Amino acid sequence: MIRVEESVELNRPVQEVFSYTTNPENFPEWAATVIEVRQEDAPGEEEDPLNREGERFTLMQQALGRRFEAPFEVIAYEPNRRYAHRSTEGHPASVTMDFTYE
């Protein structure tokens, strides 16, 4: 297992940063390897903004000169505090991204 930790300080309200960074549609704007995102939830499915655990999406990514698709699932969603998602297959290595906000 490889563990990487980073810390970024932003002069913005935590609610604003959390809302922006946990929306998969915004990943290509701030995640260097993400080219495109495809939501996997069924159209018309009602989303509970306070519980997004289980939400699925697929990332088209480019890394190390390769392009690949990788499906992910949200495994933790605590508004304005914590967000995590993990790869479910297709990724060259099993990946879990776990973000904390304060």
The first five atom37 places (N, CA, C, CB, O) and aatype in JSON, in Angstrom:
{
  "aatype": [12, 9, 1, 19, 6, 6, 15, 19, 6, 10, 2, 1, 14, 19, 5, 6, 19, 13, 15, 18, 16, 16, 2, 14, 6, 2, 13, 14, 6, 17, 0, 0, 16, 19, 9, 6, 19, 1, 5, 6, 3, 0, 14, 7, 6, 6, 6, 3, 14, 10, 2, 1, 6, 7, 6, 1, 13, 16, 10, 12, 5, 5, 0, 10, 7, 1, 1, 13, 6, 0, 14, 13, 6, 19, 9, 0, 18, 6, 14, 2, 1, 1, 18, 0, 8, 1, 15, 16, 6, 7, 8, 14, 0, 15, 19, 16, 12, 3, 13, 16, 18, 6],
  "atom_mask": [
    [1, 1, 1, 1, 1],
    [1, 1, 1, 1, 1],
    [1, 1, 1, 1, 1],
    [1, 1, 1, 1, 1],
    [1, 1, 1, 1, 1],
    [1, 1, 1, 1, 1],
    [1, 1, 1, 1, 1],
    [1, 1, 1, 1, 1],
    [1, 1, 1, 1, 1],
    [1, 1, 1, 1, 1],
    [1, 1, 1, 1, 1],
    [1, 1, 1, 1, 1],
    [1, 1, 1, 1, 1],
    [1, 1, 1, 1, 1],
    [1, 1, 1, 1, 1],
    [1, 1, 1, 1, 1],
    [1, 1, 1, 1, 1],
    [1, 1, 1, 1, 1],
    [1, 1, 1, 1, 1],
    [1, 1, 1, 1, 1],
    [1, 1, 1, 1, 1],
    [1, 1, 1, 1, 1],
    [1, 1, 1, 1, 1],
    [1, 1, 1, 1, 1],
    [1, 1, 1, 1, 1],
    [1, 1, 1, 1, 1],
    [1, 1, 1, 1, 1],
    [1, 1, 1, 1, 1],
    [1, 1, 1, 1, 1],
    [1, 1, 1, 1, 1],
    [1, 1, 1, 1, 1],
    [1, 1, 1, 1, 1],
    [1, 1, 1, 1, 1],
    [1, 1, 1, 1, 1],
    [1, 1, 1, 1, 1],
    [1, 1, 1, 1, 1],
    [1, 1, 1, 1, 1],
    [1, 1, 1, 1, 1],
    [1, 1, 1, 1, 1],
    [1, 1, 1, 1, 1],
    [1, 1, 1, 1, 1],
    [1, 1, 1, 1, 1],
    [1, 1, 1, 1, 1],
    [1, 1, 1, 0, 1],
    [1, 1, 1, 1, 1],
    [1, 1, 1, 1, 1],
    [1, 1, 1, 1, 1],
    [1, 1, 1, 1, 1],
    [1, 1, 1, 1, 1],
    [1, 1, 1, 1, 1],
    [1, 1, 1, 1, 1],
    [1, 1, 1, 1, 1],
    [1, 1, 1, 1, 1],
    [1, 1, 1, 0, 1],
    [1, 1, 1, 1, 1],
    [1, 1, 1, 1, 1],
    [1, 1, 1, 1, 1],
    [1, 1, 1, 1, 1],
    [1, 1, 1, 1, 1],
    [1, 1, 1, 1, 1],
    [1, 1, 1, 1, 1],
    [1, 1, 1, 1, 1],
    [1, 1, 1, 1, 1],
    [1, 1, 1, 1, 1],
    [1, 1, 1, 0, 1],
    [1, 1, 1, 1, 1],
    [1, 1, 1, 1, 1],
    [1, 1, 1, 1, 1],
    [1, 1, 1, 1, 1],
    [1, 1, 1, 1, 1],
    [1, 1, 1, 1, 1],
    [1, 1, 1, 1, 1],
    [1, 1, 1, 1, 1],
    [1, 1, 1, 1, 1],
    [1, 1, 1, 1, 1],
    [1, 1, 1, 1, 1],
    [1, 1, 1, 1, 1],
    [1, 1, 1, 1, 1],
    [1, 1, 1, 1, 1],
    [1, 1, 1, 1, 1],
    [1, 1, 1, 1, 1],
    [1, 1, 1, 1, 1],
    [1, 1, 1, 1, 1],
    [1, 1, 1, 1, 1],
    [1, 1, 1, 1, 1],
    [1, 1, 1, 1, 1],
    [1, 1, 1, 1, 1],
    [1, 1, 1, 1, 1],
    [1, 1, 1, 1, 1],
    [1, 1, 1, 0, 1],
    [1, 1, 1, 1, 1],
    [1, 1, 1, 1, 1],
    [1, 1, 1, 1, 1],
    [1, 1, 1, 1, 1],
    [1, 1, 1, 1, 1],
    [1, 1, 1, 1, 1],
    [1, 1, 1, 1, 1],
    [1, 1, 1, 1, 1],
    [1, 1, 1, 1, 1],
    [1, 1, 1, 1, 1],
    [1, 1, 1, 1, 1],
    [1, 1, 1, 1, 1]
  ],
  "atom_positions": [
    [[0.84, -1.17, 0.0], [0.0, 0.0, 0.0], [0.89, 1.24, 0.0], [-0.96, 0.0, 1.22], [1.88, 1.31, 0.73]],
    [[0.52, 2.2, -0.82], [1.2, 3.49, -0.86], [0.22, 4.52, -0.3], [1.66, 3.87, -2.32], [-0.94, 4.55, -0.69]],
    [[0.71, 5.34, 0.61], [-0.14, 6.38, 1.19], [0.51, 7.73, 0.9], [-0.33, 6.17, 2.73], [1.7, 7.94, 1.17]],
    [[-0.28, 8.64, 0.34], [0.19, 9.99, 0.04], [-0.71, 10.96, 0.79], [0.19, 10.28, -1.51], [-1.94, 10.87, 0.72]],
    [[-0.11, 11.89, 1.5], [-0.88, 12.91, 2.21], [-0.46, 14.28, 1.72], [-0.69, 12.79, 3.74], [0.73, 14.56, 1.56]],
    [[-1.45, 15.12, 1.49], [-1.22, 16.5, 1.08], [-2.14, 17.4, 1.89], [-1.44, 16.69, -0.45], [-3.2, 16.97, 2.34]],
    [[-1.72, 18.62, 2.04], [-2.55, 19.61, 2.72], [-2.57, 20.86, 1.86], [-2.02, 19.91, 4.16], [-1.54, 21.32, 1.38]],
    [[-3.77, 21.41, 1.68], [-3.94, 22.63, 0.9], [-4.77, 23.59, 1.73], [-4.61, 22.35, -0.49], [-5.82, 23.22, 2.26]],
    [[-4.3, 24.81, 1.83], [-5.05, 25.82, 2.57], [-5.64, 26.81, 1.56], [-4.15, 26.55, 3.61], [-4.92, 27.39, 0.75]],
    [[-6.96, 26.99, 1.63], [-7.66, 27.88, 0.72], [-8.37, 28.95, 1.53], [-8.66, 27.1, -0.17], [-8.92, 28.68, 2.6]],
    [[-8.37, 30.14, 1.02], [-9.04, 31.24, 1.7], [-10.49, 31.31, 1.21], [-8.3, 32.58, 1.44], [-10.92, 32.31, 0.63]],
    [[-11.24, 30.25, 1.47], [-12.64, 30.14, 1.07], [-13.39, 29.44, 2.2], [-12.79, 29.36, -0.28], [-12.78, 28.69, 2.96]],
    [[-14.69, 29.65, 2.32], [-15.48, 28.94, 3.33], [-15.45, 27.42, 3.08], [-16.95, 29.45, 3.34], [-15.51, 26.98, 1.93]],
    [[-15.37, 26.63, 4.15], [-15.28, 25.18, 4.01], [-16.47, 24.62, 3.24], [-15.19, 24.52, 5.39], [-16.3, 23.67, 2.47]],
    [[-17.66, 25.19, 3.41], [-18.85, 24.7, 2.7], [-18.67, 24.84, 1.19], [-20.11, 25.47, 3.15], [-19.06, 23.96, 0.42]],
    [[-18.08, 25.94, 0.76], [-17.87, 26.19, -0.66], [-16.85, 25.21, -1.24], [-17.41, 27.64, -0.89], [-17.06, 24.66, -2.32]],
    [[-15.77, 25.0, -0.53], [-14.73, 24.08, -1.0], [-15.25, 22.65, -1.02], [-13.48, 24.17, -0.1], [-15.01, 21.92, -1.98]],
    [[-15.97, 22.25, 0.02], [-16.53, 20.9, 0.08], [-17.49, 20.67, -1.08], [-17.24, 20.67, 1.42], [-17.39, 19.66, -1.77]],
    [[-18.4, 21.59, -1.29], [-19.39, 21.46, -2.36], [-18.72, 21.32, -3.73], [-20.34, 22.66, -2.35], [-19.13, 20.49, -4.54]],
    [[-17.72, 22.14, -3.97], [-17.03, 22.12, -5.26], [-16.21, 20.84, -5.47], [-16.12, 23.34, -5.38], [-16.3, 20.21, -6.52]],
    [[-15.43, 20.47, -4.47], [-14.5, 19.34, -4.65], [-15.16, 17.98, -4.57], [-13.42, 19.41, -3.62], [-14.57, 17.0, -5.02]],
    [[-16.36, 17.89, -4.02], [-17.03, 16.59, -3.95], [-18.0, 16.37, -5.11], [-17.77, 16.47, -2.65], [-18.65, 15.32, -5.18]],
    [[-18.09, 17.32, -6.01], [-18.93, 17.18, -7.2], [-18.07, 16.59, -8.32], [-19.57, 18.55, -7.63], [-17.2, 17.29, -8.84]],
    [[-18.29, 15.33, -8.69], [-17.45, 14.71, -9.71], [-17.35, 15.5, -11.02], [-17.96, 13.34, -10.01], [-16.33, 15.41, -11.71]],
    [[-18.37, 16.25, -11.36], [-18.33, 17.05, -12.6], [-17.19, 18.07, -12.56], [-19.67, 17.76, -12.81], [-16.72, 18.51, -13.62]],
    [[-16.75, 18.46, -11.37], [-15.66, 19.44, -11.25], [-14.27, 18.81, -11.21], [-15.87, 20.25, -10.01], [-13.28, 19.53, -11.28]],
    [[-14.17, 17.5, -11.1], [-12.86, 16.84, -10.98], [-11.89, 17.24, -12.09], [-13.04, 15.34, -10.99], [-10.72, 17.49, -11.79]],
    [[-12.32, 17.31, -13.37], [-11.35, 17.68, -14.42], [-10.73, 19.06, -14.22], [-12.01, 17.63, -15.78], [-9.66, 19.34, -14.75]],
    [[-11.4, 19.93, -13.47], [-10.88, 21.27, -13.25], [-9.77, 21.32, -12.2], [-12.0, 22.19, -12.83], [-8.95, 22.23, -12.21]],
    [[-9.75, 20.33, -11.28], [-8.75, 20.4, -10.21], [-7.92, 19.13, -10.03], [-9.44, 20.72, -8.92], [-6.91, 19.15, -9.34]],
    [[-8.32, 18.04, -10.64], [-7.56, 16.78, -10.53], [-6.79, 16.57, -11.83], [-8.51, 15.55, -10.23], [-7.39, 16.33, -12.88]],
    [[-5.49, 16.67, -11.77], [-4.64, 16.7, -12.97], [-4.82, 15.52, -13.91], [-3.21, 16.77, -12.54], [-4.7, 15.69, -15.13]],
    [[-5.1, 14.33, -13.41], [-5.18, 13.15, -14.28], [-6.57, 12.94, -14.89], [-4.79, 11.93, -13.51], [-6.72, 12.13, -15.8]],
    [[-7.59, 13.65, -14.4], [-8.98, 13.42, -14.85], [-9.27, 14.23, -16.1], [-9.98, 13.78, -13.73], [-9.1, 15.45, -16.13]],
    [[-9.72, 13.53, -17.14], [-10.07, 14.15, -18.41], [-11.58, 14.35, -18.52], [-9.57, 13.29, -19.57], [-12.05, 15.38, -19.02]],
    [[-12.33, 13.36, -18.04], [-13.79, 13.38, -18.2], [-14.42, 12.55, -17.08], [-14.2, 12.83, -19.6], [-13.79, 11.63, -16.56]],
    [[-15.66, 12.88, -16.73], [-16.41, 12.15, -15.7], [-17.77, 11.76, -16.26], [-16.57, 12.99, -14.4], [-18.43, 12.56, -16.93]],
    [[-18.18, 10.53, -15.99], [-19.51, 10.06, -16.38], [-20.22, 9.57, -15.12], [-19.42, 8.92, -17.47], [-19.77, 8.63, -14.47]],
    [[-21.34, 10.21, -14.79], [-22.14, 9.79, -13.63], [-22.82, 8.46, -13.97], [-23.2, 10.87, -13.24], [-23.25, 8.25, -15.1]],
    [[-22.92, 7.57, -12.99], [-23.51, 6.25, -13.21], [-24.91, 6.12, -12.64], [-22.63, 5.2, -12.62], [-25.57, 5.11, -12.87]],
    [[-25.37, 7.14, -11.89], [-26.7, 7.05, -11.3], [-27.77, 7.09, -12.4], [-26.92, 8.2, -10.3], [-27.6, 7.75, -13.42]],
    [[-28.84, 6.37, -12.16], [-29.93, 6.31, -13.14], [-30.59, 7.68, -13.27], [-30.96, 5.25, -12.74], [-30.77, 8.37, -12.27]],
    [[-30.96, 8.08, -14.5], [-31.66, 9.36, -14.69], [-32.93, 9.4, -13.86], [-31.98, 9.58, -16.18], [-33.66, 8.42, -13.77]],
    [[-33.19, 10.55, -13.27], [-34.4, 10.71, -12.47], [-34.28, 10.17, -11.07], [0.0, 0.0, 0.0], [-35.19, 10.34, -10.26]],
    [[-33.17, 9.51, -10.75], [-32.98, 8.96, -9.41], [-32.85, 10.12, -8.43], [-31.73, 8.02, -9.34], [-32.03, 11.02, -8.62]],
    [[-33.64, 10.1, -7.39], [-33.62, 11.19, -6.42], [-32.35, 11.08, -5.57], [-34.88, 11.16, -5.52], [-32.05, 10.02, -5.01]],
    [[-31.63, 12.19, -5.48], [-30.39, 12.21, -4.72], [-30.6, 12.9, -3.39], [-29.28, 12.9, -5.51], [-31.16, 13.99, -3.33]],
    [[-30.16, 12.26, -2.33], [-30.2, 12.87, -1.0], [-28.87, 13.57, -0.8], [-30.47, 11.8, 0.13], [-27.84, 12.9, -0.67]],
    [[-28.85, 14.91, -0.78], [-27.58, 15.62, -0.7], [-26.83, 15.39, 0.61], [-27.82, 17.09, -0.87], [-25.65, 15.72, 0.71]],
    [[-27.5, 14.82, 1.62], [-26.84, 14.55, 2.89], [-26.28, 13.13, 2.96], [-27.8, 14.77, 4.02], [-25.56, 12.81, 3.9]],
    [[-26.6, 12.29, 2.0], [-26.08, 10.93, 2.0], [-25.81, 10.47, 0.57], [-27.06, 9.96, 2.69], [-26.69, 9.93, -0.1]],
    [[-24.59, 10.7, 0.11], [-24.24, 10.32, -1.25], [-23.42, 9.03, -1.27], [-23.46, 11.44, -1.93], [-22.92, 8.64, -2.33]],
    [[-23.27, 8.37, -0.12], [-22.54, 7.11, -0.1], [-23.21, 6.14, -1.05], [-22.47, 6.53, 1.33], [-24.44, 6.02, -1.08]],
    [[-22.4, 5.44, -1.83], [-22.92, 4.5, -2.81], [-23.04, 5.1, -4.2], [0.0, 0.0, 0.0], [-23.2, 4.37, -5.18]],
    [[-22.97, 6.42, -4.31], [-23.01, 7.08, -5.63], [-21.83, 6.56, -6.46], [-22.95, 8.65, -5.49], [-20.73, 6.36, -5.94]],
    [[-22.08, 6.34, -7.74], [-21.04, 5.8, -8.63], [-20.78, 6.74, -9.8], [-21.44, 4.41, -9.16], [-21.68, 7.43, -10.27]],
    [[-19.54, 6.76, -10.24], [-19.15, 7.54, -11.41], [-17.93, 6.88, -12.02], [-18.87, 9.03, -11.03], [-17.22, 6.12, -11.36]],
    [[-17.68, 7.18, -13.29], [-16.52, 6.65, -14.0], [-15.65, 7.81, -14.43], [-16.95, 5.78, -15.23], [-16.14, 8.8, -14.98]],
    [[-14.36, 7.68, -14.17], [-13.4, 8.7, -14.58], [-12.62, 8.22, -15.79], [-12.44, 9.04, -13.42], [-12.14, 7.09, -15.82]],
    [[-12.49, 9.08, -16.79], [-11.54, 8.86, -17.87], [-10.3, 9.62, -17.43], [-12.09, 9.35, -19.3], [-10.34, 10.83, -17.22]],
    [[-9.2, 8.9, -17.3], [-7.98, 9.5, -16.78], [-6.81, 9.27, -17.72], [-7.65, 8.93, -15.4], [-6.82, 8.37, -18.56]],
    [[-5.81, 10.12, -17.57], [-4.56, 9.94, -18.29], [-3.43, 10.07, -17.28], [-4.41, 10.98, -19.47], [-3.31, 11.08, -16.58]],
    [[-2.61, 9.03, -17.22], [-1.47, 9.03, -16.31], [-0.37, 8.16, -16.88], [-1.88, 8.53, -14.9], [-0.64, 7.12, -17.48]],
    [[0.84, 8.59, -16.71], [2.01, 7.83, -17.2], [1.89, 7.5, -18.68], [2.18, 6.55, -16.39], [2.3, 6.42, -19.11]],
    [[1.33, 8.43, -19.46], [1.22, 8.26, -20.9], [0.1, 7.33, -21.34], [0.0, 0.0, 0.0], [-0.02, 7.03, -22.53]],
    [[-0.73, 6.87, -20.41], [-1.84, 5.96, -20.74], [-3.17, 6.61, -20.42], [-1.7, 4.63, -19.97], [-3.27, 7.41, -19.49]],
    [[-4.18, 6.27, -21.2], [-5.56, 6.66, -20.9], [-6.3, 5.42, -20.44], [-6.27, 7.32, -22.15], [-6.12, 4.33, -20.99]],
    [[-7.14, 5.6, -19.44], [-7.94, 4.47, -18.98], [-9.2, 4.98, -18.3], [-7.13, 3.58, -18.02], [-9.26, 6.12, -17.82]],
    [[-10.22, 4.11, -18.27], [-11.46, 4.39, -17.56], [-11.43, 3.65, -16.25], [-12.71, 3.98, -18.41], [-10.97, 2.51, -16.17]],
    [[-11.92, 4.3, -15.21], [-11.96, 3.66, -13.9], [-13.26, 4.02, -13.19], [-10.74, 4.07, -13.05], [-13.52, 5.2, -12.93]],
    [[-14.08, 3.02, -12.86], [-15.29, 3.29, -12.08], [-14.93, 3.5, -10.61], [-16.3, 2.14, -12.24], [-14.03, 2.85, -10.07]],
    [[-15.66, 4.41, -9.97], [-15.46, 4.72, -8.55], [-16.79, 4.71, -7.83], [-14.76, 6.08, -8.38], [-17.85, 4.88, -8.44]],
    [[-16.73, 4.52, -6.51], [-17.91, 4.57, -5.66], [-17.6, 5.44, -4.45], [-18.34, 3.14, -5.22], [-16.53, 5.34, -3.86]],
    [[-18.56, 6.31, -4.09], [-18.41, 7.15, -2.9], [-18.59, 6.25, -1.68], [-19.44, 8.33, -2.89], [-19.59, 5.55, -1.56]],
    [[-17.6, 6.27, -0.77], [-17.66, 5.42, 0.41], [-17.81, 6.21, 1.71], [-16.42, 4.56, 0.49], [-18.07, 5.62, 2.75]],
    [[-17.66, 7.52, 1.66], [-17.88, 8.36, 2.85], [-18.32, 9.75, 2.39], [-16.58, 8.46, 3.73], [-17.75, 10.33, 1.47]],
    [[-19.35, 10.25, 3.04], [-19.85, 11.58, 2.72], [-20.4, 12.21, 3.99], [-20.95, 11.53, 1.6], [-21.53, 11.93, 4.39]],
    [[-19.6, 13.05, 4.61], [-19.99, 13.78, 5.81], [-19.89, 15.26, 5.46], [-19.09, 13.39, 7.06], [-18.78, 15.8, 5.45]],
    [[-21.02, 15.92, 5.18], [-20.98, 17.3, 4.69], [-20.04, 18.21, 5.47], [-22.37, 17.88, 4.74], [-20.06, 18.29, 6.7]],
    [[-19.2, 18.89, 4.69], [-18.24, 19.88, 5.2], [-17.18, 19.3, 6.13], [-18.98, 20.96, 5.92], [-16.48, 20.05, 6.82]],
    [[-17.05, 17.97, 6.15], [-16.06, 17.34, 7.02], [-15.21, 16.28, 6.32], [-16.77, 16.71, 8.19], [-13.98, 16.33, 6.41]],
    [[-15.85, 15.33, 5.62], [-15.1, 14.22, 5.02], [-15.81, 13.71, 3.77], [-14.93, 13.07, 6.04], [-17.04, 13.67, 3.69]],
    [[-14.99, 13.32, 2.79], [-15.48, 12.74, 1.55], [-14.45, 11.7, 1.09], [-15.73, 13.84, 0.43], [-13.25, 11.97, 1.13]],
    [[-14.91, 10.53, 0.67], [-13.99, 9.51, 0.17], [-14.64, 8.72, -0.95], [-13.54, 8.56, 1.31], [-15.85, 8.49, -0.94]],
    [[-13.82, 8.32, -1.93], [-14.29, 7.42, -2.97], [-13.18, 6.42, -3.28], [-14.71, 8.2, -4.25], [-12.0, 6.69, -3.04]],
    [[-13.57, 5.25, -3.82], [-12.58, 4.21, -4.16], [-12.88, 3.63, -5.52], [-12.57, 3.09, -3.09], [-14.02, 3.62, -5.99]],
    [[-11.81, 3.15, -6.16], [-11.98, 2.51, -7.46], [-12.62, 1.15, -7.24], [-10.62, 2.38, -8.22], [-12.35, 0.46, -6.25]],
    [[-13.48, 0.76, -8.19], [-14.14, -0.53, -8.06], [-13.6, -1.55, -9.06], [-15.63, -0.38, -8.25], [-13.8, -2.75, -8.89]],
    [[-12.91, -1.07, -10.09], [-12.25, -1.94, -11.07], [-11.62, -1.05, -12.13], [-13.25, -2.96, -11.72], [-11.8, 0.17, -12.09]],
    [[-10.9, -1.63, -13.07], [-10.4, -0.89, -14.22], [-9.21, 0.01, -13.98], [0.0, 0.0, 0.0], [-8.57, 0.45, -14.93]],
    [[-8.89, 0.28, -12.75], [-7.76, 1.15, -12.44], [-6.51, 0.28, -12.37], [-7.98, 1.93, -11.09], [-6.58, -0.86, -11.91]],
    [[-5.36, 0.79, -12.82], [-4.14, -0.01, -12.76], [-3.79, -0.47, -11.35], [-2.98, 0.78, -13.33], [-3.14, -1.5, -11.17]],
    [[-4.23, 0.28, -10.34], [-4.02, -0.1, -8.95], [-5.27, 0.29, -8.18], [-2.74, 0.58, -8.34], [-5.97, 1.23, -8.57]],
    [[-5.56, -0.4, -7.11], [-6.7, -0.04, -6.27], [-6.44, 1.34, -5.67], [-6.95, -1.1, -5.16], [-5.38, 1.57, -5.09]],
    [[-7.4, 2.24, -5.8], [-7.22, 3.62, -5.35], [-8.35, 4.01, -4.41], [-7.15, 4.58, -6.54], [-9.53, 3.8, -4.72]],
    [[-8.0, 4.59, -3.28], [-8.97, 5.22, -2.38], [-8.49, 6.64, -2.14], [-9.13, 4.43, -1.03], [-7.35, 6.87, -1.75]],
    [[-9.39, 7.58, -2.37], [-9.1, 9.01, -2.12], [-9.97, 9.4, -0.93], [-9.4, 9.93, -3.4], [-11.19, 9.25, -0.97]],
    [[-9.34, 9.9, 0.13], [-10.06, 10.27, 1.34], [-9.69, 11.71, 1.7], [-9.71, 9.29, 2.52], [-8.53, 12.01, 2.0]],
    [[-10.68, 12.59, 1.67], [-10.46, 14.02, 1.89], [-11.09, 14.42, 3.22], [-11.04, 14.88, 0.72], [-12.2, 14.0, 3.54]],
    [[-10.39, 15.24, 4.0], [-10.95, 15.83, 5.2], [-10.92, 17.34, 5.06], [-10.18, 15.37, 6.46], [-10.02, 17.91, 4.45]],
    [[-11.92, 17.97, 5.63], [-12.09, 19.43, 5.5], [-12.2, 20.04, 6.89], [-13.36, 19.77, 4.65], [-12.86, 19.51, 7.78]],
    [[-11.53, 21.17, 7.07], [-11.65, 21.88, 8.35], [-11.44, 23.36, 8.13], [-10.65, 21.35, 9.38], [-11.51, 24.14, 9.08]]
  ]
}
